[in-house]
Amino acid sequence: MVRHGGQDWFRLKPDLLVRDAERDVLVLDTKWKLLDGLRLNGKDKYGLALGDLYQL
């Protein structure tokens, strides 16, 4: 994420990296959430929160 004084700081590894020959074309991040089938109702909504949807 940051390169300073020849050092890599805060190295991040992307979920998916698409390359064309020798150059990076796309860097992609994925999101996933395991749904809880026991929480299938209008109140619990599979255990999902609004913040989970914002991440999409």
PDB file of N, H, CA, C and O in Angstrom:
ATOM      1  N   MET A   1       0.807  -1.180   0.000  1.00  0.00           N
ATOM      2  CA  MET A   1       0.000   0.000   0.000  1.00  0.00           C
ATOM      3  C   MET A   1       0.864   1.263   0.000  1.00  0.00           C
ATOM      4  O   MET A   1       0.529   2.255  -0.646  1.00  0.00           O
ATOM      5  N   VAL A   2       1.970   1.211   0.727  1.00  0.00           N
ATOM      6  H   VAL A   2       2.242   0.405   1.252  1.00  0.00           H
ATOM      7  CA  VAL A   2       2.874   2.363   0.791  1.00  0.00           C
ATOM      8  C   VAL A   2       4.303   1.878   0.571  1.00  0.00           C
ATOM      9  O   VAL A   2       4.719   0.868   1.138  1.00  0.00           O
ATOM     10  N   ARG A   3       5.042   2.599  -0.249  1.00  0.00           N
ATOM     11  H   ARG A   3       4.704   3.419  -0.710  1.00  0.00           H
ATOM     12  CA  ARG A   3       6.467   2.314  -0.443  1.00  0.00           C
ATOM     13  C   ARG A   3       7.221   3.549   0.007  1.00  0.00           C
ATOM     14  O   ARG A   3       6.981   4.648  -0.493  1.00  0.00           O
ATOM     15  N   HIS A   4       8.157   3.364   0.975  1.00  0.00           N
ATOM     16  H   HIS A   4       8.352   2.471   1.380  1.00  0.00           H
ATOM     17  CA  HIS A   4       8.900   4.484   1.529  1.00  0.00           C
ATOM     18  C   HIS A   4      10.339   4.038   1.790  1.00  0.00           C
ATOM     19  O   HIS A   4      10.580   3.020   2.439  1.00  0.00           O
ATOM     20  N   GLY A   5      11.268   4.803   1.284  1.00  0.00           N
ATOM     21  H   GLY A   5      11.073   5.630   0.758  1.00  0.00           H
ATOM     22  CA  GLY A   5      12.677   4.510   1.519  1.00  0.00           C
ATOM     23  C   GLY A   5      13.079   3.102   1.095  1.00  0.00           C
ATOM     24  O   GLY A   5      13.908   2.466   1.747  1.00  0.00           O
ATOM     25  N   GLY A   6      12.495   2.618   0.009  1.00  0.00           N
ATOM     26  H   GLY A   6      11.821   3.135  -0.520  1.00  0.00           H
ATOM     27  CA  GLY A   6      12.823   1.279  -0.482  1.00  0.00           C
ATOM     28  C   GLY A   6      12.147   0.163   0.300  1.00  0.00           C
ATOM     29  O   GLY A   6      12.416  -1.013   0.055  1.00  0.00           O
ATOM     30  N   GLN A   7      11.278   0.512   1.232  1.00  0.00           N
ATOM     31  H   GLN A   7      11.060   1.467   1.431  1.00  0.00           H
ATOM     32  CA  GLN A   7      10.575  -0.492   2.017  1.00  0.00           C
ATOM     33  C   GLN A   7       9.087  -0.488   1.688  1.00  0.00           C
ATOM     34  O   GLN A   7       8.489   0.557   1.429  1.00  0.00           O
ATOM     35  N   ASP A   8       8.508  -1.687   1.706  1.00  0.00           N
ATOM     36  H   ASP A   8       8.993  -2.535   1.916  1.00  0.00           H
ATOM     37  CA  ASP A   8       7.060  -1.804   1.535  1.00  0.00           C
ATOM     38  C   ASP A   8       6.408  -1.774   2.912  1.00  0.00           C
ATOM     39  O   ASP A   8       6.706  -2.609   3.766  1.00  0.00           O
ATOM     40  N   TRP A   9       5.523  -0.816   3.121  1.00  0.00           N
ATOM     41  H   TRP A   9       5.280  -0.138   2.427  1.00  0.00           H
ATOM     42  CA  TRP A   9       4.779  -0.714   4.370  1.00  0.00           C
ATOM     43  C   TRP A   9       3.335  -1.126   4.110  1.00  0.00           C
ATOM     44  O   TRP A   9       2.794  -0.868   3.034  1.00  0.00           O
ATOM     45  N   PHE A  10       2.728  -1.751   5.073  1.00  0.00           N
ATOM     46  H   PHE A  10       3.167  -1.960   5.946  1.00  0.00           H
ATOM     47  CA  PHE A  10       1.313  -2.130   4.991  1.00  0.00           C
ATOM     48  C   PHE A  10       1.020  -2.947   3.733  1.00  0.00           C
ATOM     49  O   PHE A  10       0.118  -2.626   2.959  1.00  0.00           O
ATOM     50  N   ARG A  11       1.795  -4.001   3.552  1.00  0.00           N
ATOM     51  H   ARG A  11       2.527  -4.263   4.182  1.00  0.00           H
ATOM     52  CA  ARG A  11       1.586  -4.836   2.369  1.00  0.00           C
ATOM     53  C   ARG A  11       0.201  -5.465   2.384  1.00  0.00           C
ATOM     54  O   ARG A  11      -0.210  -6.053   3.384  1.00  0.00           O
ATOM     55  N   LEU A  12      -0.502  -5.344   1.295  1.00  0.00           N
ATOM     56  H   LEU A  12      -0.169  -4.866   0.482  1.00  0.00           H
ATOM     57  CA  LEU A  12      -1.808  -5.954   1.116  1.00  0.00           C
ATOM     58  C   LEU A  12      -1.726  -6.945  -0.035  1.00  0.00           C
ATOM     59  O   LEU A  12      -1.031  -6.711  -1.024  1.00  0.00           O
ATOM     60  N   LYS A  13      -2.429  -8.031   0.103  1.00  0.00           N
ATOM     61  H   LYS A  13      -2.993  -8.221   0.906  1.00  0.00           H
ATOM     62  CA  LYS A  13      -2.476  -9.028  -0.951  1.00  0.00           C
ATOM     63  C   LYS A  13      -3.900  -9.042  -1.503  1.00  0.00           C
ATOM     64  O   LYS A  13      -4.841  -9.339  -0.768  1.00  0.00           O
ATOM     65  N   PRO A  14      -4.071  -8.722  -2.795  1.00  0.00           N
ATOM     66  CA  PRO A  14      -5.428  -8.689  -3.352  1.00  0.00           C
ATOM     67  C   PRO A  14      -6.019 -10.094  -3.426  1.00  0.00           C
ATOM     68  O   PRO A  14      -5.294 -11.086  -3.502  1.00  0.00           O
ATOM     69  N   ASP A  15      -7.350 -10.156  -3.404  1.00  0.00           N
ATOM     70  H   ASP A  15      -7.938  -9.350  -3.342  1.00  0.00           H
ATOM     71  CA  ASP A  15      -8.022 -11.443  -3.561  1.00  0.00           C
ATOM     72  C   ASP A  15      -7.823 -11.992  -4.971  1.00  0.00           C
ATOM     73  O   ASP A  15      -7.567 -13.183  -5.145  1.00  0.00           O
ATOM     74  N   LEU A  16      -7.937 -11.134  -5.966  1.00  0.00           N
ATOM     75  H   LEU A  16      -8.144 -10.166  -5.824  1.00  0.00           H
ATOM     76  CA  LEU A  16      -7.764 -11.529  -7.365  1.00  0.00           C
ATOM     77  C   LEU A  16      -6.914 -10.495  -8.090  1.00  0.00           C
ATOM     78  O   LEU A  16      -7.111  -9.291  -7.926  1.00  0.00           O
ATOM     79  N   LEU A  17      -5.977 -10.970  -8.885  1.00  0.00           N
ATOM     80  H   LEU A  17      -5.817 -11.948  -9.018  1.00  0.00           H
ATOM     81  CA  LEU A  17      -5.130 -10.095  -9.697  1.00  0.00           C
ATOM     82  C   LEU A  17      -5.145 -10.611 -11.123  1.00  0.00           C
ATOM     83  O   LEU A  17      -4.748 -11.747 -11.382  1.00  0.00           O
ATOM     84  N   VAL A  18      -5.600  -9.781 -12.047  1.00  0.00           N
ATOM     85  H   VAL A  18      -5.923  -8.858 -11.836  1.00  0.00           H
ATOM     86  CA  VAL A  18      -5.662 -10.147 -13.462  1.00  0.00           C
ATOM     87  C   VAL A  18      -4.485  -9.493 -14.155  1.00  0.00           C
ATOM     88  O   VAL A  18      -4.295  -8.279 -14.080  1.00  0.00           O
ATOM     89  N   ARG A  19      -3.691 -10.322 -14.838  1.00  0.00           N
ATOM     90  H   ARG A  19      -3.846 -11.308 -14.899  1.00  0.00           H
ATOM     91  CA  ARG A  19      -2.491  -9.816 -15.513  1.00  0.00           C
ATOM     92  C   ARG A  19      -2.582 -10.070 -17.009  1.00  0.00           C
ATOM     93  O   ARG A  19      -3.166 -11.060 -17.450  1.00  0.00           O
ATOM     94  N   ASP A  20      -2.001  -9.172 -17.775  1.00  0.00           N
ATOM     95  H   ASP A  20      -1.527  -8.368 -17.417  1.00  0.00           H
ATOM     96  CA  ASP A  20      -1.884  -9.313 -19.224  1.00  0.00           C
ATOM     97  C   ASP A  20      -0.403  -9.266 -19.534  1.00  0.00           C
ATOM     98  O   ASP A  20       0.225  -8.211 -19.452  1.00  0.00           O
ATOM     99  N   ALA A  21       0.150 -10.406 -19.888  1.00  0.00           N
ATOM    100  H   ALA A  21      -0.360 -11.264 -19.955  1.00  0.00           H
ATOM    101  CA  ALA A  21       1.590 -10.537 -20.114  1.00  0.00           C
ATOM    102  C   ALA A  21       2.341 -10.123 -18.846  1.00  0.00           C
ATOM    103  O   ALA A  21       2.344 -10.867 -17.865  1.00  0.00           O
ATOM    104  N   GLU A  22       2.966  -8.969 -18.852  1.00  0.00           N
ATOM    105  H   GLU A  22       2.964  -8.365 -19.648  1.00  0.00           H
ATOM    106  CA  GLU A  22       3.796  -8.563 -17.719  1.00  0.00           C
ATOM    107  C   GLU A  22       3.220  -7.408 -16.904  1.00  0.00           C
ATOM    108  O   GLU A  22       3.910  -6.865 -16.041  1.00  0.00           O
ATOM    109  N   ARG A  23       1.966  -7.022 -17.162  1.00  0.00           N
ATOM    110  H   ARG A  23       1.405  -7.463 -17.863  1.00  0.00           H
ATOM    111  CA  ARG A  23       1.437  -5.889 -16.405  1.00  0.00           C
ATOM    112  C   ARG A  23       0.122  -6.260 -15.725  1.00  0.00           C
ATOM    113  O   ARG A  23      -0.637  -7.100 -16.209  1.00  0.00           O
ATOM    114  N   ASP A  24      -0.123  -5.615 -14.600  1.00  0.00           N
ATOM    115  H   ASP A  24       0.493  -4.933 -14.207  1.00  0.00           H
ATOM    116  CA  ASP A  24      -1.368  -5.817 -13.872  1.00  0.00           C
ATOM    117  C   ASP A  24      -2.479  -5.047 -14.568  1.00  0.00           C
ATOM    118  O   ASP A  24      -2.327  -3.864 -14.871  1.00  0.00           O
ATOM    119  N   VAL A  25      -3.589  -5.714 -14.819  1.00  0.00           N
ATOM    120  H   VAL A  25      -3.713  -6.676 -14.573  1.00  0.00           H
ATOM    121  CA  VAL A  25      -4.718  -5.090 -15.508  1.00  0.00           C
ATOM    122  C   VAL A  25      -5.823  -4.733 -14.516  1.00  0.00           C
ATOM    123  O   VAL A  25      -6.361  -3.626 -14.553  1.00  0.00           O
ATOM    124  N   LEU A  26      -6.159  -5.665 -13.633  1.00  0.00           N
ATOM    125  H   LEU A  26      -5.722  -6.564 -13.602  1.00  0.00           H
ATOM    126  CA  LEU A  26      -7.218  -5.448 -12.657  1.00  0.00           C
ATOM    127  C   LEU A  26      -6.795  -5.979 -11.297  1.00  0.00           C
ATOM    128  O   LEU A  26      -6.188  -7.045 -11.202  1.00  0.00           O
ATOM    129  N   VAL A  27      -7.111  -5.247 -10.263  1.00  0.00           N
ATOM    130  H   VAL A  27      -7.604  -4.381 -10.340  1.00  0.00           H
ATOM    131  CA  VAL A  27      -6.942  -5.709  -8.896  1.00  0.00           C
ATOM    132  C   VAL A  27      -8.341  -5.756  -8.301  1.00  0.00           C
ATOM    133  O   VAL A  27      -9.035  -4.741  -8.253  1.00  0.00           O
ATOM    134  N   LEU A  28      -8.757  -6.944  -7.844  1.00  0.00           N
ATOM    135  H   LEU A  28      -8.193  -7.769  -7.883  1.00  0.00           H
ATOM    136  CA  LEU A  28     -10.130  -7.130  -7.390  1.00  0.00           C
ATOM    137  C   LEU A  28     -10.179  -7.609  -5.947  1.00  0.00           C
ATOM    138  O   LEU A  28      -9.334  -8.382  -5.497  1.00  0.00           O
ATOM    139  N   ASP A  29     -11.179  -7.133  -5.243  1.00  0.00           N
ATOM    140  H   ASP A  29     -11.866  -6.505  -5.608  1.00  0.00           H
ATOM    141  CA  ASP A  29     -11.429  -7.539  -3.865  1.00  0.00           C
ATOM    142  C   ASP A  29     -12.765  -8.276  -3.838  1.00  0.00           C
ATOM    143  O   ASP A  29     -13.709  -7.871  -4.516  1.00  0.00           O
ATOM    144  N   THR A  30     -12.852  -9.344  -3.068  1.00  0.00           N
ATOM    145  H   THR A  30     -12.086  -9.673  -2.517  1.00  0.00           H
ATOM    146  CA  THR A  30     -14.095 -10.098  -2.980  1.00  0.00           C
ATOM    147  C   THR A  30     -14.676  -9.982  -1.580  1.00  0.00           C
ATOM    148  O   THR A  30     -13.951  -9.766  -0.609  1.00  0.00           O
ATOM    149  N   LYS A  31     -15.972 -10.126  -1.491  1.00  0.00           N
ATOM    150  H   LYS A  31     -16.561 -10.301  -2.280  1.00  0.00           H
ATOM    151  CA  LYS A  31     -16.683 -10.132  -0.214  1.00  0.00           C
ATOM    152  C   LYS A  31     -17.543 -11.386  -0.170  1.00  0.00           C
ATOM    153  O   LYS A  31     -18.109 -11.802  -1.181  1.00  0.00           O
ATOM    154  N   TRP A  32     -17.633 -11.975   1.001  1.00  0.00           N
ATOM    155  H   TRP A  32     -17.173 -11.637   1.822  1.00  0.00           H
ATOM    156  CA  TRP A  32     -18.507 -13.128   1.160  1.00  0.00           C
ATOM    157  C   TRP A  32     -18.983 -13.172   2.602  1.00  0.00           C
ATOM    158  O   TRP A  32     -18.343 -12.634   3.506  1.00  0.00           O
ATOM    159  N   LYS A  33     -20.099 -13.813   2.790  1.00  0.00           N
ATOM    160  H   LYS A  33     -20.619 -14.250   2.055  1.00  0.00           H
ATOM    161  CA  LYS A  33     -20.663 -13.972   4.126  1.00  0.00           C
ATOM    162  C   LYS A  33     -21.422 -15.286   4.128  1.00  0.00           C
ATOM    163  O   LYS A  33     -22.210 -15.556   3.221  1.00  0.00           O
ATOM    164  N   LEU A  34     -21.192 -16.090   5.130  1.00  0.00           N
ATOM    165  H   LEU A  34     -20.552 -15.870   5.866  1.00  0.00           H
ATOM    166  CA  LEU A  34     -21.904 -17.350   5.288  1.00  0.00           C
ATOM    167  C   LEU A  34     -23.274 -17.059   5.874  1.00  0.00           C
ATOM    168  O   LEU A  34     -23.381 -16.511   6.971  1.00  0.00           O
ATOM    169  N   LEU A  35     -24.330 -17.428   5.140  1.00  0.00           N
ATOM    170  H   LEU A  35     -24.243 -17.873   4.249  1.00  0.00           H
ATOM    171  CA  LEU A  35     -25.688 -17.171   5.599  1.00  0.00           C
ATOM    172  C   LEU A  35     -26.095 -18.225   6.620  1.00  0.00           C
ATOM    173  O   LEU A  35     -25.765 -19.402   6.466  1.00  0.00           O
ATOM    174  N   ASP A  36     -26.807 -17.811   7.657  1.00  0.00           N
ATOM    175  H   ASP A  36     -27.075 -16.855   7.783  1.00  0.00           H
ATOM    176  CA  ASP A  36     -27.283 -18.705   8.703  1.00  0.00           C
ATOM    177  C   ASP A  36     -28.744 -19.048   8.419  1.00  0.00           C
ATOM    178  O   ASP A  36     -29.637 -18.244   8.688  1.00  0.00           O
ATOM    179  N   GLY A  37     -28.984 -20.233   7.879  1.00  0.00           N
ATOM    180  H   GLY A  37     -28.258 -20.885   7.660  1.00  0.00           H
ATOM    181  CA  GLY A  37     -30.331 -20.667   7.525  1.00  0.00           C
ATOM    182  C   GLY A  37     -31.265 -20.784   8.709  1.00  0.00           C
ATOM    183  O   GLY A  37     -32.483 -20.768   8.534  1.00  0.00           O
ATOM    184  N   LEU A  38     -30.724 -20.901   9.910  1.00  0.00           N
ATOM    185  H   LEU A  38     -29.734 -20.913  10.052  1.00  0.00           H
ATOM    186  CA  LEU A  38     -31.556 -20.966  11.114  1.00  0.00           C
ATOM    187  C   LEU A  38     -32.102 -19.591  11.489  1.00  0.00           C
ATOM    188  O   LEU A  38     -32.995 -19.485  12.330  1.00  0.00           O
ATOM    189  N   ARG A  39     -31.572 -18.543  10.872  1.00  0.00           N
ATOM    190  H   ARG A  39     -30.847 -18.629  10.189  1.00  0.00           H
ATOM    191  CA  ARG A  39     -32.009 -17.167  11.167  1.00  0.00           C
ATOM    192  C   ARG A  39     -32.799 -16.597   9.988  1.00  0.00           C
ATOM    193  O   ARG A  39     -32.706 -15.413   9.664  1.00  0.00           O
ATOM    194  N   LEU A  40     -33.576 -17.476   9.360  1.00  0.00           N
ATOM    195  H   LEU A  40     -33.652 -18.438   9.622  1.00  0.00           H
ATOM    196  CA  LEU A  40     -34.387 -17.091   8.197  1.00  0.00           C
ATOM    197  C   LEU A  40     -35.730 -16.553   8.683  1.00  0.00           C
ATOM    198  O   LEU A  40     -36.708 -17.294   8.789  1.00  0.00           O
ATOM    199  N   ASN A  41     -35.762 -15.271   8.973  1.00  0.00           N
ATOM    200  H   ASN A  41     -34.968 -14.669   8.887  1.00  0.00           H
ATOM    201  CA  ASN A  41     -37.018 -14.618   9.343  1.00  0.00           C
ATOM    202  C   ASN A  41     -36.854 -13.114   9.138  1.00  0.00           C
ATOM    203  O   ASN A  41     -35.754 -12.637   8.861  1.00  0.00           O
ATOM    204  N   GLY A  42     -37.931 -12.385   9.273  1.00  0.00           N
ATOM    205  H   GLY A  42     -38.824 -12.773   9.498  1.00  0.00           H
ATOM    206  CA  GLY A  42     -37.900 -10.940   9.027  1.00  0.00           C
ATOM    207  C   GLY A  42     -37.064 -10.167  10.021  1.00  0.00           C
ATOM    208  O   GLY A  42     -36.626  -9.055   9.728  1.00  0.00           O
ATOM    209  N   LYS A  43     -36.833 -10.740  11.201  1.00  0.00           N
ATOM    210  H   LYS A  43     -37.189 -11.643  11.439  1.00  0.00           H
ATOM    211  CA  LYS A  43     -36.055 -10.037  12.224  1.00  0.00           C
ATOM    212  C   LYS A  43     -34.560 -10.269  12.064  1.00  0.00           C
ATOM    213  O   LYS A  43     -33.786  -9.313  12.084  1.00  0.00           O
ATOM    214  N   ASP A  44     -34.142 -11.516  11.907  1.00  0.00           N
ATOM    215  H   ASP A  44     -34.771 -12.293  11.891  1.00  0.00           H
ATOM    216  CA  ASP A  44     -32.711 -11.854  11.874  1.00  0.00           C
ATOM    217  C   ASP A  44     -32.090 -11.777  10.486  1.00  0.00           C
ATOM    218  O   ASP A  44     -30.880 -11.585  10.364  1.00  0.00           O
ATOM    219  N   LYS A  45     -32.894 -11.925   9.438  1.00  0.00           N
ATOM    220  H   LYS A  45     -33.877 -12.081   9.536  1.00  0.00           H
ATOM    221  CA  LYS A  45     -32.444 -11.761   8.034  1.00  0.00           C
ATOM    222  C   LYS A  45     -31.171 -12.554   7.724  1.00  0.00           C
ATOM    223  O   LYS A  45     -30.202 -12.005   7.198  1.00  0.00           O
ATOM    224  N   TYR A  46     -31.183 -13.837   8.053  1.00  0.00           N
ATOM    225  H   TYR A  46     -31.970 -14.283   8.481  1.00  0.00           H
ATOM    226  CA  TYR A  46     -30.042 -14.736   7.787  1.00  0.00           C
ATOM    227  C   TYR A  46     -28.781 -14.335   8.543  1.00  0.00           C
ATOM    228  O   TYR A  46     -27.715 -14.879   8.251  1.00  0.00           O
ATOM    229  N   GLY A  47     -28.847 -13.420   9.488  1.00  0.00           N
ATOM    230  H   GLY A  47     -29.713 -12.978   9.724  1.00  0.00           H
ATOM    231  CA  GLY A  47     -27.654 -12.952  10.192  1.00  0.00           C
ATOM    232  C   GLY A  47     -26.920 -11.842   9.464  1.00  0.00           C
ATOM    233  O   GLY A  47     -25.802 -11.492   9.840  1.00  0.00           O
ATOM    234  N   LEU A  48     -27.530 -11.283   8.429  1.00  0.00           N
ATOM    235  H   LEU A  48     -28.439 -11.568   8.123  1.00  0.00           H
ATOM    236  CA  LEU A  48     -26.923 -10.185   7.675  1.00  0.00           C
ATOM    237  C   LEU A  48     -27.201  -8.854   8.348  1.00  0.00           C
ATOM    238  O   LEU A  48     -28.246  -8.672   8.973  1.00  0.00           O
ATOM    239  N   ALA A  49     -26.279  -7.938   8.222  1.00  0.00           N
ATOM    240  H   ALA A  49     -25.430  -8.085   7.715  1.00  0.00           H
ATOM    241  CA  ALA A  49     -26.446  -6.578   8.721  1.00  0.00           C
ATOM    242  C   ALA A  49     -26.361  -5.614   7.544  1.00  0.00           C
ATOM    243  O   ALA A  49     -25.834  -5.968   6.489  1.00  0.00           O
ATOM    244  N   LEU A  50     -26.865  -4.423   7.713  1.00  0.00           N
ATOM    245  H   LEU A  50     -27.293  -4.135   8.570  1.00  0.00           H
ATOM    246  CA  LEU A  50     -26.807  -3.414   6.656  1.00  0.00           C
ATOM    247  C   LEU A  50     -25.367  -3.135   6.253  1.00  0.00           C
ATOM    248  O   LEU A  50     -25.094  -2.910   5.074  1.00  0.00           O
ATOM    249  N   GLY A  51     -24.442  -3.144   7.204  1.00  0.00           N
ATOM    250  H   GLY A  51     -24.663  -3.326   8.162  1.00  0.00           H
ATOM    251  CA  GLY A  51     -23.021  -2.942   6.902  1.00  0.00           C
ATOM    252  C   GLY A  51     -22.464  -3.996   5.948  1.00  0.00           C
ATOM    253  O   GLY A  51     -21.586  -3.701   5.137  1.00  0.00           O
ATOM    254  N   ASP A  52     -22.975  -5.225   6.045  1.00  0.00           N
ATOM    255  H   ASP A  52     -23.689  -5.464   6.703  1.00  0.00           H
ATOM    256  CA  ASP A  52     -22.546  -6.277   5.116  1.00  0.00           C
ATOM    257  C   ASP A  52     -22.913  -5.911   3.686  1.00  0.00           C
ATOM    258  O   ASP A  52     -22.130  -6.137   2.763  1.00  0.00           O
ATOM    259  N   LEU A  53     -24.087  -5.354   3.502  1.00  0.00           N
ATOM    260  H   LEU A  53     -24.723  -5.171   4.252  1.00  0.00           H
ATOM    261  CA  LEU A  53     -24.514  -4.979   2.156  1.00  0.00           C
ATOM    262  C   LEU A  53     -23.769  -3.763   1.635  1.00  0.00           C
ATOM    263  O   LEU A  53     -23.504  -3.663   0.437  1.00  0.00           O
ATOM    264  N   TYR A  54     -23.425  -2.831   2.530  1.00  0.00           N
ATOM    265  H   TYR A  54     -23.641  -2.913   3.503  1.00  0.00           H
ATOM    266  CA  TYR A  54     -22.640  -1.665   2.106  1.00  0.00           C
ATOM    267  C   TYR A  54     -21.278  -2.088   1.577  1.00  0.00           C
ATOM    268  O   TYR A  54     -20.741  -1.432   0.685  1.00  0.00           O
ATOM    269  N   GLN A  55     -20.712  -3.157   2.100  1.00  0.00           N
ATOM    270  H   GLN A  55     -21.149  -3.689   2.825  1.00  0.00           H
ATOM    271  CA  GLN A  55     -19.403  -3.617   1.640  1.00  0.00           C
ATOM    272  C   GLN A  55     -19.450  -4.108   0.201  1.00  0.00           C
ATOM    273  O   GLN A  55     -18.430  -4.113  -0.489  1.00  0.00           O
ATOM    274  N   LEU A  56     -20.636  -4.523  -0.258  1.00  0.00           N
ATOM    275  H   LEU A  56     -21.464  -4.518   0.303  1.00  0.00           H
ATOM    276  CA  LEU A  56     -20.752  -4.993  -1.632  1.00  0.00           C
ATOM    277  C   LEU A  56     -20.516  -3.851  -2.591  1.00  0.00           C
ATOM    278  O   LEU A  56     -20.570  -4.044  -3.806  1.00  0.00           O
TER     279      LEU A  56
END
